Amino acid sequence: MTKAETDALALQAREEHELRETLRKRKRDLRRGRGIRRPEYTIPAPGSDAAVADGCSCPVLDNAHGQGLPWWNGVTAYWLTVGCPVHNPKGAA
Ligand SMILES: [Zn+2]
């Protein structure tokens, strides 16, 4: 094996190690509720003006007009109405 090949392998190993570390940290952060400041809604947040305009029937005041509620560890929580056509169309609890 040439030195170039050895270096390439070492670099690859280091990159894989870093990737694994990043993923592990990310997983841990997710478990602790970090990194999620609010659910990743691709649709307007429950109770926001935009959601209400789309027919959202979730509580407006309880969701602070779409800002949500500070839960624990920086997680933002929302109240959903069962059967809300925007956020819970199937009526699943
Ligand atoms: Zn809704």
PDB file of the backbone (N, CA, C, O) and the ligand in Angstrom, with CONECT records:
HET     ZN  A 101       1
ATOM      1  N   MET A   1       0.845  -1.205   0.000  1.00  0.00           N
ATOM      2  CA  MET A   1       0.000   0.000   0.000  1.00  0.00           C
ATOM      3  C   MET A   1       0.879   1.253   0.000  1.00  0.00           C
ATOM      4  O   MET A   1       1.822   1.362   0.784  1.00  0.00           O
ATOM      5  N   THR A   2       0.562   2.179  -0.873  1.00  0.00           N
ATOM      6  CA  THR A   2       1.368   3.406  -0.942  1.00  0.00           C
ATOM      7  C   THR A   2       0.955   4.363   0.179  1.00  0.00           C
ATOM      8  O   THR A   2      -0.064   4.186   0.846  1.00  0.00           O
ATOM      9  N   LYS A   3       1.786   5.372   0.351  1.00  0.00           N
ATOM     10  CA  LYS A   3       1.477   6.341   1.408  1.00  0.00           C
ATOM     11  C   LYS A   3       0.187   7.097   1.093  1.00  0.00           C
ATOM     12  O   LYS A   3      -0.610   7.417   1.975  1.00  0.00           O
ATOM     13  N   ALA A   4       0.015   7.373  -0.222  1.00  0.00           N
ATOM     14  CA  ALA A   4      -1.204   8.091  -0.629  1.00  0.00           C
ATOM     15  C   ALA A   4      -2.442   7.280  -0.270  1.00  0.00           C
ATOM     16  O   ALA A   4      -3.439   7.824   0.205  1.00  0.00           O
ATOM     17  N   GLU A   5      -2.364   5.956  -0.506  1.00  0.00           N
ATOM     18  CA  GLU A   5      -3.516   5.094  -0.194  1.00  0.00           C
ATOM     19  C   GLU A   5      -3.762   5.059   1.312  1.00  0.00           C
ATOM     20  O   GLU A   5      -4.903   5.112   1.771  1.00  0.00           O
ATOM     21  N   THR A   6      -2.676   4.972   2.067  1.00  0.00           N
ATOM     22  CA  THR A   6      -2.816   4.947   3.520  1.00  0.00           C
ATOM     23  C   THR A   6      -3.462   6.238   4.026  1.00  0.00           C
ATOM     24  O   THR A   6      -4.348   6.224   4.880  1.00  0.00           O
ATOM     25  N   ASP A   7      -2.976   7.373   3.456  1.00  0.00           N
ATOM     26  CA  ASP A   7      -3.536   8.656   3.856  1.00  0.00           C
ATOM     27  C   ASP A   7      -5.014   8.741   3.512  1.00  0.00           C
ATOM     28  O   ASP A   7      -5.822   9.248   4.291  1.00  0.00           O
ATOM     29  N   ALA A   8      -5.355   8.234   2.329  1.00  0.00           N
ATOM     30  CA  ALA A   8      -6.748   8.282   1.895  1.00  0.00           C
ATOM     31  C   ALA A   8      -7.626   7.466   2.836  1.00  0.00           C
ATOM     32  O   ALA A   8      -8.723   7.890   3.201  1.00  0.00           O
ATOM     33  N   LEU A   9      -7.132   6.289   3.225  1.00  0.00           N
ATOM     34  CA  LEU A   9      -7.885   5.441   4.139  1.00  0.00           C
ATOM     35  C   LEU A   9      -8.048   6.116   5.500  1.00  0.00           C
ATOM     36  O   LEU A   9      -9.115   6.075   6.111  1.00  0.00           O
ATOM     37  N   ALA A  10      -6.946   6.744   5.963  1.00  0.00           N
ATOM     38  CA  ALA A  10      -7.003   7.403   7.259  1.00  0.00           C
ATOM     39  C   ALA A  10      -8.010   8.540   7.234  1.00  0.00           C
ATOM     40  O   ALA A  10      -8.763   8.745   8.187  1.00  0.00           O
ATOM     41  N   LEU A  11      -8.011   9.279   6.126  1.00  0.00           N
ATOM     42  CA  LEU A  11      -8.949  10.393   5.989  1.00  0.00           C
ATOM     43  C   LEU A  11     -10.387   9.881   5.993  1.00  0.00           C
ATOM     44  O   LEU A  11     -11.274  10.446   6.634  1.00  0.00           O
ATOM     45  N   GLN A  12     -10.584   8.786   5.250  1.00  0.00           N
ATOM     46  CA  GLN A  12     -11.927   8.212   5.172  1.00  0.00           C
ATOM     47  C   GLN A  12     -12.399   7.744   6.552  1.00  0.00           C
ATOM     48  O   GLN A  12     -13.546   7.959   6.947  1.00  0.00           O
ATOM     49  N   ALA A  13     -11.481   7.101   7.266  1.00  0.00           N
ATOM     50  CA  ALA A  13     -11.831   6.611   8.599  1.00  0.00           C
ATOM     51  C   ALA A  13     -12.196   7.771   9.506  1.00  0.00           C
ATOM     52  O   ALA A  13     -13.140   7.688  10.291  1.00  0.00           O
ATOM     53  N   ARG A  14     -11.429   8.868   9.390  1.00  0.00           N
ATOM     54  CA  ARG A  14     -11.708  10.017  10.253  1.00  0.00           C
ATOM     55  C   ARG A  14     -13.057  10.636   9.899  1.00  0.00           C
ATOM     56  O   ARG A  14     -13.815  11.044  10.779  1.00  0.00           O
ATOM     57  N   GLU A  15     -13.345  10.700   8.603  1.00  0.00           N
ATOM     58  CA  GLU A  15     -14.629  11.275   8.192  1.00  0.00           C
ATOM     59  C   GLU A  15     -15.792  10.422   8.681  1.00  0.00           C
ATOM     60  O   GLU A  15     -16.814  10.939   9.134  1.00  0.00           O
ATOM     61  N   GLU A  16     -15.620   9.097   8.581  1.00  0.00           N
ATOM     62  CA  GLU A  16     -16.681   8.211   9.058  1.00  0.00           C
ATOM     63  C   GLU A  16     -16.876   8.371  10.553  1.00  0.00           C
ATOM     64  O   GLU A  16     -18.001   8.376  11.054  1.00  0.00           O
ATOM     65  N   HIS A  17     -15.753   8.501  11.262  1.00  0.00           N
ATOM     66  CA  HIS A  17     -15.834   8.674  12.704  1.00  0.00           C
ATOM     67  C   HIS A  17     -16.579   9.962  13.047  1.00  0.00           C
ATOM     68  O   HIS A  17     -17.432   9.982  13.934  1.00  0.00           O
ATOM     69  N   GLU A  18     -16.239  11.043  12.325  1.00  0.00           N
ATOM     70  CA  GLU A  18     -16.891  12.320  12.597  1.00  0.00           C
ATOM     71  C   GLU A  18     -18.375  12.261  12.294  1.00  0.00           C
ATOM     72  O   GLU A  18     -19.195  12.818  13.023  1.00  0.00           O
ATOM     73  N   LEU A  19     -18.709  11.579  11.208  1.00  0.00           N
ATOM     74  CA  LEU A  19     -20.110  11.442  10.839  1.00  0.00           C
ATOM     75  C   LEU A  19     -20.873  10.684  11.921  1.00  0.00           C
ATOM     76  O   LEU A  19     -21.973  11.068  12.318  1.00  0.00           O
ATOM     77  N   ARG A  20     -20.249   9.581  12.391  1.00  0.00           N
ATOM     78  CA  ARG A  20     -20.900   8.806  13.449  1.00  0.00           C
ATOM     79  C   ARG A  20     -21.092   9.649  14.700  1.00  0.00           C
ATOM     80  O   ARG A  20     -22.149   9.606  15.330  1.00  0.00           O
ATOM     81  N   GLU A  21     -20.059  10.421  15.060  1.00  0.00           N
ATOM     82  CA  GLU A  21     -20.142  11.296  16.235  1.00  0.00           C
ATOM     83  C   GLU A  21     -21.281  12.298  16.082  1.00  0.00           C
ATOM     84  O   GLU A  21     -22.070  12.513  17.003  1.00  0.00           O
ATOM     85  N   THR A  22     -21.349  12.911  14.890  1.00  0.00           N
ATOM     86  CA  THR A  22     -22.392  13.898  14.631  1.00  0.00           C
ATOM     87  C   THR A  22     -23.768  13.269  14.779  1.00  0.00           C
ATOM     88  O   THR A  22     -24.664  13.843  15.397  1.00  0.00           O
ATOM     89  N   LEU A  23     -23.924  12.079  14.204  1.00  0.00           N
ATOM     90  CA  LEU A  23     -25.214  11.409  14.271  1.00  0.00           C
ATOM     91  C   LEU A  23     -25.567  11.052  15.704  1.00  0.00           C
ATOM     92  O   LEU A  23     -26.714  11.173  16.131  1.00  0.00           O
ATOM     93  N   ARG A  24     -24.530  10.599  16.449  1.00  0.00           N
ATOM     94  CA  ARG A  24     -24.800  10.208  17.828  1.00  0.00           C
ATOM     95  C   ARG A  24     -25.216  11.418  18.662  1.00  0.00           C
ATOM     96  O   ARG A  24     -26.144  11.346  19.467  1.00  0.00           O
ATOM     97  N   LYS A  25     -24.509  12.532  18.452  1.00  0.00           N
ATOM     98  CA  LYS A  25     -24.863  13.755  19.178  1.00  0.00           C
ATOM     99  C   LYS A  25     -26.268  14.199  18.829  1.00  0.00           C
ATOM    100  O   LYS A  25     -27.053  14.588  19.694  1.00  0.00           O
ATOM    101  N   ARG A  26     -26.567  14.132  17.534  1.00  0.00           N
ATOM    102  CA  ARG A  26     -27.878  14.564  17.053  1.00  0.00           C
ATOM    103  C   ARG A  26     -28.972  13.706  17.693  1.00  0.00           C
ATOM    104  O   ARG A  26     -30.002  14.220  18.130  1.00  0.00           O
ATOM    105  N   LYS A  27     -28.732  12.384  17.740  1.00  0.00           N
ATOM    106  CA  LYS A  27     -29.701  11.480  18.351  1.00  0.00           C
ATOM    107  C   LYS A  27     -29.908  11.825  19.815  1.00  0.00           C
ATOM    108  O   LYS A  27     -31.033  11.870  20.313  1.00  0.00           O
ATOM    109  N   ARG A  28     -28.772  12.072  20.502  1.00  0.00           N
ATOM    110  CA  ARG A  28     -28.846  12.386  21.926  1.00  0.00           C
ATOM    111  C   ARG A  28     -29.613  13.687  22.136  1.00  0.00           C
ATOM    112  O   ARG A  28     -30.447  13.794  23.035  1.00  0.00           O
ATOM    113  N   ASP A  29     -29.314  14.680  21.286  1.00  0.00           N
ATOM    114  CA  ASP A  29     -30.013  15.946  21.401  1.00  0.00           C
ATOM    115  C   ASP A  29     -31.505  15.772  21.180  1.00  0.00           C
ATOM    116  O   ASP A  29     -32.330  16.389  21.854  1.00  0.00           O
ATOM    117  N   LEU A  30     -31.833  14.906  20.211  1.00  0.00           N
ATOM    118  CA  LEU A  30     -33.246  14.680  19.930  1.00  0.00           C
ATOM    119  C   LEU A  30     -33.915  14.021  21.125  1.00  0.00           C
ATOM    120  O   LEU A  30     -35.035  14.370  21.499  1.00  0.00           O
ATOM    121  N   ARG A  31     -33.200  13.043  21.732  1.00  0.00           N
ATOM    122  CA  ARG A  31     -33.765  12.368  22.902  1.00  0.00           C
ATOM    123  C   ARG A  31     -34.012  13.360  24.023  1.00  0.00           C
ATOM    124  O   ARG A  31     -35.003  13.268  24.747  1.00  0.00           O
ATOM    125  N   ARG A  32     -33.096  14.310  24.155  1.00  0.00           N
ATOM    126  CA  ARG A  32     -33.247  15.294  25.225  1.00  0.00           C
ATOM    127  C   ARG A  32     -34.163  16.435  24.833  1.00  0.00           C
ATOM    128  O   ARG A  32     -34.415  17.348  25.620  1.00  0.00           O
ATOM    129  N   GLY A  33     -34.653  16.371  23.623  1.00  0.00           N
ATOM    130  CA  GLY A  33     -35.578  17.409  23.197  1.00  0.00           C
ATOM    131  C   GLY A  33     -34.886  18.655  22.703  1.00  0.00           C
ATOM    132  O   GLY A  33     -35.534  19.666  22.434  1.00  0.00           O
ATOM    133  N   ARG A  34     -33.537  18.587  22.578  1.00  0.00           N
ATOM    134  CA  ARG A  34     -32.838  19.755  22.045  1.00  0.00           C
ATOM    135  C   ARG A  34     -32.875  19.719  20.537  1.00  0.00           C
ATOM    136  O   ARG A  34     -33.086  18.669  19.930  1.00  0.00           O
ATOM    137  N   GLY A  35     -32.671  20.852  19.951  1.00  0.00           N
ATOM    138  CA  GLY A  35     -32.633  20.907  18.498  1.00  0.00           C
ATOM    139  C   GLY A  35     -34.020  20.958  17.903  1.00  0.00           C
ATOM    140  O   GLY A  35     -34.177  21.241  16.715  1.00  0.00           O
ATOM    141  N   ILE A  36     -35.024  20.689  18.708  1.00  0.00           N
ATOM    142  CA  ILE A  36     -36.384  20.840  18.216  1.00  0.00           C
ATOM    143  C   ILE A  36     -36.967  22.015  18.963  1.00  0.00           C
ATOM    144  O   ILE A  36     -37.399  21.868  20.106  1.00  0.00           O
ATOM    145  N   ARG A  37     -36.990  23.127  18.369  1.00  0.00           N
ATOM    146  CA  ARG A  37     -37.575  24.268  19.046  1.00  0.00           C
ATOM    147  C   ARG A  37     -39.062  24.305  18.777  1.00  0.00           C
ATOM    148  O   ARG A  37     -39.833  24.811  19.591  1.00  0.00           O
ATOM    149  N   ARG A  38     -39.458  23.785  17.671  1.00  0.00           N
ATOM    150  CA  ARG A  38     -40.869  23.585  17.391  1.00  0.00           C
ATOM    151  C   ARG A  38     -40.959  22.456  16.377  1.00  0.00           C
ATOM    152  O   ARG A  38     -40.015  22.213  15.626  1.00  0.00           O
ATOM    153  N   PRO A  39     -42.094  21.769  16.355  1.00  0.00           N
ATOM    154  CA  PRO A  39     -42.225  20.693  15.384  1.00  0.00           C
ATOM    155  C   PRO A  39     -42.022  21.250  13.984  1.00  0.00           C
ATOM    156  O   PRO A  39     -42.372  22.395  13.698  1.00  0.00           O
ATOM    157  N   GLU A  40     -41.460  20.434  13.128  1.00  0.00           N
ATOM    158  CA  GLU A  40     -41.188  20.927  11.785  1.00  0.00           C
ATOM    159  C   GLU A  40     -42.446  20.865  10.941  1.00  0.00           C
ATOM    160  O   GLU A  40     -42.667  19.926  10.176  1.00  0.00           O
ATOM    161  N   TYR A  41     -43.246  21.873  11.102  1.00  0.00           N
ATOM    162  CA  TYR A  41     -44.459  21.951  10.319  1.00  0.00           C
ATOM    163  C   TYR A  41     -44.148  22.520   8.950  1.00  0.00           C
ATOM    164  O   TYR A  41     -43.584  23.608   8.835  1.00  0.00           O
ATOM    165  N   THR A  42     -44.508  21.801   7.932  1.00  0.00           N
ATOM    166  CA  THR A  42     -44.422  22.365   6.595  1.00  0.00           C
ATOM    167  C   THR A  42     -45.720  23.099   6.298  1.00  0.00           C
ATOM    168  O   THR A  42     -45.838  23.817   5.305  1.00  0.00           O
ATOM    169  N   ILE A  43     -46.689  22.900   7.182  1.00  0.00           N
ATOM    170  CA  ILE A  43     -47.954  23.619   7.088  1.00  0.00           C
ATOM    171  C   ILE A  43     -47.961  24.633   8.221  1.00  0.00           C
ATOM    172  O   ILE A  43     -47.172  24.502   9.156  1.00  0.00           O
ATOM    173  N   PRO A  44     -48.820  25.633   8.167  1.00  0.00           N
ATOM    174  CA  PRO A  44     -48.824  26.652   9.227  1.00  0.00           C
ATOM    175  C   PRO A  44     -49.034  26.031  10.608  1.00  0.00           C
ATOM    176  O   PRO A  44     -49.753  25.042  10.747  1.00  0.00           O
ATOM    177  N   ALA A  45     -48.405  26.615  11.623  1.00  0.00           N
ATOM    178  CA  ALA A  45     -48.508  26.083  12.981  1.00  0.00           C
ATOM    179  C   ALA A  45     -49.947  26.204  13.479  1.00  0.00           C
ATOM    180  O   ALA A  45     -50.658  27.148  13.134  1.00  0.00           O
ATOM    181  N   PRO A  46     -50.369  25.225  14.301  1.00  0.00           N
ATOM    182  CA  PRO A  46     -51.736  25.244  14.820  1.00  0.00           C
ATOM    183  C   PRO A  46     -52.060  26.569  15.514  1.00  0.00           C
ATOM    184  O   PRO A  46     -51.281  27.061  16.331  1.00  0.00           O
ATOM    185  N   GLY A  47     -53.202  27.128  15.181  1.00  0.00           N
ATOM    186  CA  GLY A  47     -53.642  28.350  15.849  1.00  0.00           C
ATOM    187  C   GLY A  47     -53.104  29.621  15.219  1.00  0.00           C
ATOM    188  O   GLY A  47     -53.497  30.718  15.615  1.00  0.00           O
ATOM    189  N   SER A  48     -52.200  29.493  14.231  1.00  0.00           N
ATOM    190  CA  SER A  48     -51.663  30.699  13.591  1.00  0.00           C
ATOM    191  C   SER A  48     -52.697  31.257  12.613  1.00  0.00           C
ATOM    192  O   SER A  48     -53.603  30.550  12.170  1.00  0.00           O
ATOM    193  N   ASP A  49     -52.542  32.513  12.294  1.00  0.00           N
ATOM    194  CA  ASP A  49     -53.488  33.164  11.385  1.00  0.00           C
ATOM    195  C   ASP A  49     -53.554  32.424  10.056  1.00  0.00           C
ATOM    196  O   ASP A  49     -54.629  32.218   9.492  1.00  0.00           O
ATOM    197  N   ALA A  50     -52.358  32.020   9.558  1.00  0.00           N
ATOM    198  CA  ALA A  50     -52.313  31.333   8.263  1.00  0.00           C
ATOM    199  C   ALA A  50     -53.064  30.010   8.331  1.00  0.00           C
ATOM    200  O   ALA A  50     -53.772  29.643   7.393  1.00  0.00           O
ATOM    201  N   ALA A  51     -52.908  29.293   9.448  1.00  0.00           N
ATOM    202  CA  ALA A  51     -53.584  28.002   9.596  1.00  0.00           C
ATOM    203  C   ALA A  51     -55.092  28.205   9.686  1.00  0.00           C
ATOM    204  O   ALA A  51     -55.866  27.470   9.074  1.00  0.00           O
ATOM    205  N   VAL A  52     -55.496  29.212  10.456  1.00  0.00           N
ATOM    206  CA  VAL A  52     -56.931  29.484  10.595  1.00  0.00           C
ATOM    207  C   VAL A  52     -57.527  29.823   9.232  1.00  0.00           C
ATOM    208  O   VAL A  52     -58.644  29.418   8.912  1.00  0.00           O
ATOM    209  N   ALA A  53     -56.762  30.577   8.428  1.00  0.00           N
ATOM    210  CA  ALA A  53     -57.228  30.917   7.082  1.00  0.00           C
ATOM    211  C   ALA A  53     -57.407  29.662   6.238  1.00  0.00           C
ATOM    212  O   ALA A  53     -58.238  29.629   5.331  1.00  0.00           O
ATOM    213  N   ASP A  54     -56.605  28.606   6.547  1.00  0.00           N
ATOM    214  CA  ASP A  54     -56.722  27.346   5.808  1.00  0.00           C
ATOM    215  C   ASP A  54     -57.816  26.451   6.380  1.00  0.00           C
ATOM    216  O   ASP A  54     -58.038  25.349   5.880  1.00  0.00           O
ATOM    217  N   GLY A  55     -58.500  26.916   7.422  1.00  0.00           N
ATOM    218  CA  GLY A  55     -59.588  26.136   7.991  1.00  0.00           C
ATOM    219  C   GLY A  55     -59.210  25.396   9.255  1.00  0.00           C
ATOM    220  O   GLY A  55     -59.949  24.513   9.692  1.00  0.00           O
ATOM    221  N   CYS A  56     -58.067  25.734   9.862  1.00  0.00           N
ATOM    222  CA  CYS A  56     -57.629  25.089  11.102  1.00  0.00           C
ATOM    223  C   CYS A  56     -58.637  25.348  12.213  1.00  0.00           C
ATOM    224  O   CYS A  56     -59.100  26.473  12.400  1.00  0.00           O
ATOM    225  N   SER A  57     -58.970  24.291  12.947  1.00  0.00           N
ATOM    226  CA  SER A  57     -59.922  24.437  14.041  1.00  0.00           C
ATOM    227  C   SER A  57     -59.243  24.199  15.391  1.00  0.00           C
ATOM    228  O   SER A  57     -59.917  23.991  16.401  1.00  0.00           O
ATOM    229  N   CYS A  58     -57.904  24.231  15.405  1.00  0.00           N
ATOM    230  CA  CYS A  58     -57.172  24.083  16.666  1.00  0.00           C
ATOM    231  C   CYS A  58     -57.335  25.361  17.492  1.00  0.00           C
ATOM    232  O   CYS A  58     -57.637  26.422  16.946  1.00  0.00           O
ATOM    233  N   PRO A  59     -57.134  25.254  18.818  1.00  0.00           N
ATOM    234  CA  PRO A  59     -57.308  26.434  19.671  1.00  0.00           C
ATOM    235  C   PRO A  59     -56.304  27.533  19.306  1.00  0.00           C
ATOM    236  O   PRO A  59     -55.106  27.277  19.182  1.00  0.00           O
ATOM    237  N   VAL A  60     -56.807  28.751  19.137  1.00  0.00           N
ATOM    238  CA  VAL A  60     -55.948  29.875  18.774  1.00  0.00           C
ATOM    239  C   VAL A  60     -55.243  30.423  20.015  1.00  0.00           C
ATOM    240  O   VAL A  60     -54.025  30.598  20.026  1.00  0.00           O
ATOM    241  N   LEU A  61     -56.030  30.688  21.058  1.00  0.00           N
ATOM    242  CA  LEU A  61     -55.439  31.295  22.258  1.00  0.00           C
ATOM    243  C   LEU A  61     -54.527  30.303  22.980  1.00  0.00           C
ATOM    244  O   LEU A  61     -53.457  30.675  23.460  1.00  0.00           O
ATOM    245  N   ASP A  62     -54.957  29.029  23.055  1.00  0.00           N
ATOM    246  CA  ASP A  62     -54.136  28.026  23.748  1.00  0.00           C
ATOM    247  C   ASP A  62     -52.806  27.813  23.045  1.00  0.00           C
ATOM    248  O   ASP A  62     -51.823  27.430  23.681  1.00  0.00           O
ATOM    249  N   ASN A  63     -52.765  28.054  21.755  1.00  0.00           N
ATOM    250  CA  ASN A  63     -51.519  27.906  20.991  1.00  0.00           C
ATOM    251  C   ASN A  63     -50.821  29.245  20.802  1.00  0.00           C
ATOM    252  O   ASN A  63     -49.896  29.356  19.998  1.00  0.00           O
ATOM    253  N   ALA A  64     -51.259  30.258  21.536  1.00  0.00           N
ATOM    254  CA  ALA A  64     -50.652  31.587  21.467  1.00  0.00           C
ATOM    255  C   ALA A  64     -50.525  32.055  20.017  1.00  0.00           C
ATOM    256  O   ALA A  64     -49.470  32.518  19.583  1.00  0.00           O
ATOM    257  N   HIS A  65     -51.618  31.922  19.290  1.00  0.00           N
ATOM    258  CA  HIS A  65     -51.672  32.365  17.884  1.00  0.00           C
ATOM    259  C   HIS A  65     -50.564  31.731  17.040  1.00  0.00           C
ATOM    260  O   HIS A  65     -49.982  32.382  16.172  1.00  0.00           O
ATOM    261  N   GLY A  66     -50.287  30.469  17.303  1.00  0.00           N
ATOM    262  CA  GLY A  66     -49.333  29.748  16.470  1.00  0.00           C
ATOM    263  C   GLY A  66     -47.923  29.699  17.043  1.00  0.00           C
ATOM    264  O   GLY A  66     -47.045  29.052  16.473  1.00  0.00           O
ATOM    265  N   GLN A  67     -47.703  30.372  18.157  1.00  0.00           N
ATOM    266  CA  GLN A  67     -46.353  30.324  18.747  1.00  0.00           C
ATOM    267  C   GLN A  67     -46.126  29.045  19.541  1.00  0.00           C
ATOM    268  O   GLN A  67     -44.986  28.643  19.772  1.00  0.00           O
ATOM    269  N   GLY A  68     -47.202  28.417  19.951  1.00  0.00           N
ATOM    270  CA  GLY A  68     -47.077  27.193  20.734  1.00  0.00           C
ATOM    271  C   GLY A  68     -46.744  27.489  22.185  1.00  0.00           C
ATOM    272  O   GLY A  68     -46.639  28.643  22.601  1.00  0.00           O
ATOM    273  N   LEU A  69     -46.583  26.414  22.940  1.00  0.00           N
ATOM    274  CA  LEU A  69     -46.306  26.548  24.371  1.00  0.00           C
ATOM    275  C   LEU A  69     -44.933  26.000  24.684  1.00  0.00           C
ATOM    276  O   LEU A  69     -44.564  24.932  24.196  1.00  0.00           O
ATOM    277  N   PRO A  70     -44.163  26.726  25.500  1.00  0.00           N
ATOM    278  CA  PRO A  70     -42.882  26.167  25.927  1.00  0.00           C
ATOM    279  C   PRO A  70     -43.143  24.920  26.761  1.00  0.00           C
ATOM    280  O   PRO A  70     -43.782  24.993  27.811  1.00  0.00           O
ATOM    281  N   TRP A  71     -42.661  23.805  26.306  1.00  0.00           N
ATOM    282  CA  TRP A  71     -42.823  22.566  27.049  1.00  0.00           C
ATOM    283  C   TRP A  71     -41.559  22.397  27.880  1.00  0.00           C
ATOM    284  O   TRP A  71     -41.126  23.375  28.488  1.00  0.00           O
ATOM    285  N   TRP A  72     -40.958  21.260  27.945  1.00  0.00           N
ATOM    286  CA  TRP A  72     -39.717  21.112  28.679  1.00  0.00           C
ATOM    287  C   TRP A  72     -38.563  20.962  27.709  1.00  0.00           C
ATOM    288  O   TRP A  72     -38.756  20.544  26.567  1.00  0.00           O
ATOM    289  N   ASN A  73     -37.379  21.297  28.153  1.00  0.00           N
ATOM    290  CA  ASN A  73     -36.145  21.162  27.351  1.00  0.00           C
ATOM    291  C   ASN A  73     -36.223  21.892  26.019  1.00  0.00           C
ATOM    292  O   ASN A  73     -35.664  21.442  25.019  1.00  0.00           O
ATOM    293  N   GLY A  74     -36.915  23.013  26.014  1.00  0.00           N
ATOM    294  CA  GLY A  74     -36.923  23.815  24.808  1.00  0.00           C
ATOM    295  C   GLY A  74     -37.875  23.326  23.729  1.00  0.00           C
ATOM    296  O   GLY A  74     -37.916  23.882  22.632  1.00  0.00           O
ATOM    297  N   VAL A  75     -38.641  22.285  24.041  1.00  0.00           N
ATOM    298  CA  VAL A  75     -39.598  21.788  23.056  1.00  0.00           C
ATOM    299  C   VAL A  75     -40.831  22.679  23.072  1.00  0.00           C
ATOM    300  O   VAL A  75     -41.296  23.102  24.130  1.00  0.00           O
ATOM    301  N   THR A  76     -41.343  22.954  21.904  1.00  0.00           N
ATOM    302  CA  THR A  76     -42.575  23.711  21.807  1.00  0.00           C
ATOM    303  C   THR A  76     -43.721  22.751  21.532  1.00  0.00           C
ATOM    304  O   THR A  76     -43.635  21.895  20.652  1.00  0.00           O
ATOM    305  N   ALA A  77     -44.788  22.905  22.293  1.00  0.00           N
ATOM    306  CA  ALA A  77     -45.929  22.007  22.151  1.00  0.00           C
ATOM    307  C   ALA A  77     -47.133  22.779  21.610  1.00  0.00           C
ATOM    308  O   ALA A  77     -47.263  23.989  21.797  1.00  0.00           O
ATOM    309  N   TYR A  78     -47.989  22.046  20.946  1.00  0.00           N
ATOM    310  CA  TYR A  78     -49.215  22.639  20.418  1.00  0.00           C
ATOM    311  C   TYR A  78     -50.408  21.802  20.844  1.00  0.00           C
ATOM    312  O   TYR A  78     -50.305  20.586  21.004  1.00  0.00           O
ATOM    313  N   TRP A  79     -51.526  22.458  21.023  1.00  0.00           N
ATOM    314  CA  TRP A  79     -52.779  21.752  21.200  1.00  0.00           C
ATOM    315  C   TRP A  79     -53.394  21.543  19.829  1.00  0.00           C
ATOM    316  O   TRP A  79     -53.482  22.472  19.026  1.00  0.00           O
ATOM    317  N   LEU A  80     -53.818  20.318  19.570  1.00  0.00           N
ATOM    318  CA  LEU A  80     -54.485  20.046  18.305  1.00  0.00           C
ATOM    319  C   LEU A  80     -55.931  19.667  18.585  1.00  0.00           C
ATOM    320  O   LEU A  80     -56.235  19.009  19.580  1.00  0.00           O
ATOM    321  N   THR A  81     -56.797  20.085  17.711  1.00  0.00           N
ATOM    322  CA  THR A  81     -58.185  19.669  17.797  1.00  0.00           C
ATOM    323  C   THR A  81     -58.353  18.393  16.983  1.00  0.00           C
ATOM    324  O   THR A  81     -57.941  18.318  15.826  1.00  0.00           O
ATOM    325  N   VAL A  82     -58.962  17.394  17.608  1.00  0.00           N
ATOM    326  CA  VAL A  82     -59.232  16.162  16.872  1.00  0.00           C
ATOM    327  C   VAL A  82     -60.137  16.507  15.699  1.00  0.00           C
ATOM    328  O   VAL A  82     -61.196  17.110  15.870  1.00  0.00           O
ATOM    329  N   GLY A  83     -59.705  16.118  14.510  1.00  0.00           N
ATOM    330  CA  GLY A  83     -60.516  16.366  13.327  1.00  0.00           C
ATOM    331  C   GLY A  83     -60.234  17.696  12.654  1.00  0.00           C
ATOM    332  O   GLY A  83     -60.912  18.060  11.693  1.00  0.00           O
ATOM    333  N   CYS A  84     -59.228  18.437  13.154  1.00  0.00           N
ATOM    334  CA  CYS A  84     -58.838  19.679  12.471  1.00  0.00           C
ATOM    335  C   CYS A  84     -58.456  19.346  11.032  1.00  0.00           C
ATOM    336  O   CYS A  84     -57.595  18.494  10.814  1.00  0.00           O
ATOM    337  N   PRO A  85     -59.067  19.989  10.055  1.00  0.00           N
ATOM    338  CA  PRO A  85     -58.788  19.624   8.664  1.00  0.00           C
ATOM    339  C   PRO A  85     -57.344  19.898   8.234  1.00  0.00           C
ATOM    340  O   PRO A  85     -56.868  19.320   7.257  1.00  0.00           O
ATOM    341  N   VAL A  86     -56.648  20.774   8.956  1.00  0.00           N
ATOM    342  CA  VAL A  86     -55.273  21.093   8.579  1.00  0.00           C
ATOM    343  C   VAL A  86     -54.281  20.193   9.307  1.00  0.00           C
ATOM    344  O   VAL A  86     -53.334  19.697   8.697  1.00  0.00           O
ATOM    345  N   HIS A  87     -54.490  19.977  10.603  1.00  0.00           N
ATOM    346  CA  HIS A  87     -53.478  19.313  11.417  1.00  0.00           C
ATOM    347  C   HIS A  87     -53.831  17.895  11.838  1.00  0.00           C
ATOM    348  O   HIS A  87     -52.951  17.126  12.224  1.00  0.00           O
ATOM    349  N   ASN A  88     -55.070  17.552  11.771  1.00  0.00           N
ATOM    350  CA  ASN A  88     -55.455  16.221  12.228  1.00  0.00           C
ATOM    351  C   ASN A  88     -56.630  15.722  11.391  1.00  0.00           C
ATOM    352  O   ASN A  88     -57.689  15.386  11.921  1.00  0.00           O
ATOM    353  N   PRO A  89     -56.423  15.679  10.071  1.00  0.00           N
ATOM    354  CA  PRO A  89     -57.541  15.436   9.178  1.00  0.00           C
ATOM    355  C   PRO A  89     -58.224  14.084   9.386  1.00  0.00           C
ATOM    356  O   PRO A  89     -59.418  13.947   9.122  1.00  0.00           O
ATOM    357  N   LYS A  90     -57.475  13.088   9.856  1.00  0.00           N
ATOM    358  CA  LYS A  90     -58.108  11.771  10.024  1.00  0.00           C
ATOM    359  C   LYS A  90     -58.790  11.636  11.363  1.00  0.00           C
ATOM    360  O   LYS A  90     -59.474  10.647  11.627  1.00  0.00           O
ATOM    361  N   GLY A  91     -58.600  12.643  12.218  1.00  0.00           N
ATOM    362  CA  GLY A  91     -59.222  12.581  13.535  1.00  0.00           C
ATOM    363  C   GLY A  91     -58.526  11.615  14.460  1.00  0.00           C
ATOM    364  O   GLY A  91     -59.102  11.189  15.461  1.00  0.00           O
ATOM    365  N   ALA A  92     -57.275  11.259  14.137  1.00  0.00           N
ATOM    366  CA  ALA A  92     -56.514  10.354  15.006  1.00  0.00           C
ATOM    367  C   ALA A  92     -56.112  11.084  16.264  1.00  0.00           C
ATOM    368  O   ALA A  92     -55.740  12.256  16.214  1.00  0.00           O
ATOM    369  N   ALA A  93     -56.183  10.402  17.395  1.00  0.00           N
ATOM    370  CA  ALA A  93     -55.875  11.059  18.661  1.00  0.00           C
ATOM    371  C   ALA A  93     -54.378  11.271  18.775  1.00  0.00           C
ATOM    372  O   ALA A  93     -53.905  11.813  19.774  1.00  0.00           O
TER     373      ALA A  93
HETATM  374 ZN    ZN A 101     -55.300  22.881  13.270  1.00  0.00          ZN2+
END
